[in-house]
Amino acid sequence: MRRWLGRSLPDSGIDGRIYECKERGWCLVMVDLVRSVEQQQLKGEDELPQLRPGDLVRVHIHIFEGGRERTQIFQGTVMRLRKGGANANFTVRRIAAHGVGVERTFLLNSPRIVKIDILRHSHVRRAQLYYLRGRKGKAARLKEKRIEDKAQA
């Protein structure tokens, strides 16, 4: 039988639910411990751009090859966004050589992502743009959505 004691561990900054246990006097529920560690790893709102499906983005990724490190750029259309705190991710599709489509999924809060540049917004009516996989050439184009900044007006 457990009885809830509070929401912080004694003498530590860990936020979790503490219950009274017969064996140790108290025990910590691990789900809350994992959640609190995930919250520390999340990037702030000012560090992440407002991504939407249909956006043309340029993602700068930190790559480690052998003893070297470099920044690789992956440019394409955002196919989908998956939210979920530390597990939030987005998929970008680009057309590589000879018309072959390449999709890559990035974790939104990954430390390997250096920056994300939004080049343009597109007018779409779907949350996931899987229909673009079956389209080639001009049929795969999306209509540009012009967004005027309030600062310019």
Secondary structure, DSSP 4 states (H G I P E B T S, - for coil): --EEEEEE-TTS--EEEEEE-TTTS-EE-HHHHHHHHHHHHPPPTTTS----TT-EEEEEEEEEETTEEEEEEEEEEEEEEE--GGG-EEEEEEE-GGG-EEEEEEETT-TTEEEEEEEEEE--S-SS-GGGGG--GGGG---EE----TTT-
